[in-house]
Amino acid sequence: MATAASVPFNEHLRISDAIADGASAAAGQFHCRWRPEYANSSGNYHGGVLMAMADAAMSRALQARLAPGLRAATVQMSSSFLAAGASDVSITVHTEKLGKRIAHCRASIATTSGKLLFTATAAFAVTAAAPSPQ
């Protein structure tokens, strides 16, 4: 099972896993610290950064629930931008349905003071993990 820290893109986004036992959790909690590189021209989170954070967090939470040898790949994502912000955020993920071939998740991103910035839903293909490149 991959961890948030072992996925280079998640490491780049600095998403830290805040759940002790992700394998038994239907919902994941993640935290990401504000970085100036995340800013748009207005000094708030760039929308693409919020989308990438939500996708990475949903994927991580889903991966924690999959059987060994399976992986999840995003096939569809819808998002809503609700407010601007530029601070540390919490990402909450719920796995709505985990089927044999498709999984559905939703995520919300809020400031640590509770201001909701972003929501997303996504569908993931559940497939056999590809062999590691040598």
N, C-alpha and C positions, 0 to 999 in steps of 0.2 A: 504494500500500500504506500502510495506516495504521500509525503507530508507537505504542508504548505511551504516549508523551508527548502524542500528538495526540488521544487519546481522553479527553475530559474526566473520565469516571468513573475511568479508570486513573490519571490525574493526581491526582485527589482521593485515591485510595488510596495514591498515591506508589509505584507499582510501577515499578521501573527495569529496563530491558532489559539483561541482562548477556551477551547473545550478540552477537557482532560481525556475523555474517552469518546472520540468521534465515531468509532465503529458502532456504538450502541445509541448514538444520538440521531433523532429524526430531524433535529434543527441544529444548525451551527451558529456559533457566535464568533465573529472575527473583529479585529481592531486594526486600524491603519492610521498612522501618524501623518499629519499634514506636512507636505514638502513643497517648497516654492516651485519646483519643477512641474507640479500638478496644475498650476494656475493657467487660466485663459487670459485674454487681454484685459479683463476686468479685475483680475486678481483673485477670482474664485476658482473652484474646481472646474477643470475642462470636462465637458460632457463625456468625451471618450475615455477619460481616466475613470470616471464613475462607472461607465459600462464595463470597462476591463476589470475593475475591482469586483463588481457584482458577478461577472462571469467566472472569475477566478475563485471567488468564495463559494458560489453554487457548485462549481466543479469539485472543489475540495470537500465540501460537505457531502456531496453525492458519492465521491470516491471512497469516503470513509465507510459508507454503507454497502458497497459492492463486495461480492465474493472475490476471493483471490483469483487473479487471472482475468478479471474483467476491467474495463475502463469505460469512461464516459466522454463523449465528444459533443460539443454544442452543435445543434442543427437549426435552432431557431431561438431568437431572443427579442422580446418587446420591452421597451423601457419608457418611463415617464420621469421627466425632470420637474421637480416640484418647487424647489427653492435653491437659491445660490448660497454658497458657504465656502469657508476657507479655514478649517480647523480639523483636529483629530476626529475620526468618525468610527462608528460601530456599524458593522454589517451583520444583519440577521438573515439567516437562510432557513427556509422550510422546504423539505422534500414533500411535495404534494402527493406524488404517486411514483412508485418504483416498480416498473414492469420488467418483463424479461428482455425486451428490446428497446423500450423507450422509458425515460424518466422525465418527470415534470417538477420544476422547482420554482420558488419565488424568493426574491431578496428585497430587503429594504436597507437603505443607507441613511443614517442619521448622525448628526453631530453628537458628541458625548453629552451635550446639554439637552438632547432630545429633539432638536429641530430636524424634521424629515426632509431630506434633500432629493431622494431618488428611490424609485421602485422598479422592479423588473420581474418578468416571468420568462422562463426558458424551457425548451425541450432538449433532451440529450439522447443521443443514440447510445445504447449499451452494447458493447462489442467485446470480443476477446482482445486482450492486450497484445499489442505487436511485440515481437521479440526485441530485446534490447540490441542496438547496433554494437558491433564489436569494434 
